[in-house]
Amino acid sequence: ARGALCYSGGGQVCKPGPAFMADFDFRTVAYVSPRAIWAGTSGDGLWSTADSGETWSRVGTLQCTSVASIYPDPANPGTIYVATLCSGAFISEDLGVTFKSVPLSVNSVHATGIVRIDTSTLAVSTVDDNVYISRDNGRSFVSAKSPLTSIDWVVYDPSHKALIVAGGSSIAVSADLGKTWKLRPLPGGLPVRGLVVGGSGFRSHGWGG
């Protein structure tokens, strides 16, 4: 949301970000270490703080101004994936000092999300109908077309071994890494605004308007 950056640092109550970021259109925020936060925007690039939000700086090493999602790799501390809407997905193994492109080898350069499935398997979603699966820890990817016309969100539910993608007002679930899918439209045609995996499985969030 535009200007809606709020974080909790140093045990304090949630507080707004600095004034110069008030007009930023934030798309994603993630803790990348205990005190370091990254925030991705639509139009103003990737920003980071190393002091729980007291000061912020632009991550200039990522050559993109539109960031869709930030994914700290749970299997490799210090490794962070960033999905962008201008030039695909990127990986940093040094907390943003350098980035390298994730080799999707696809027509679409609009990546919307990335998630780890196991120690060697990753999935990347794009704004078209594709999910790209890597079984060699990101060195190469193959396409697994979903039944959706566009994908905004991707998560993995380990308790049900299910890959879940969402776009528009529909959710698609695959238990075999994209070989087959089950389509689950959201009741009432409400748009999906997020996917969350909890202890009892995934939940979707949607609203009208």
Secondary structure, 3 states (H helix, E strand, C coil): CECCCEECCCCCCCEECCHHHCCCEEEEEEECCCCCEEEEEECCCEEEECCCCCCCEECCCCCCCEEEEEEECCCCCCCEEEEECCCCEEEECCCCCCCEECCCCCCCCCEEEEEECCCCCEEEEECCCEEEEECCCCCCCEEEECCCCCCCEEEEECCCCEEEEEECCEEEEECCCCCCCEEEECHHHCCEEEEEEECCEEEEEECCC
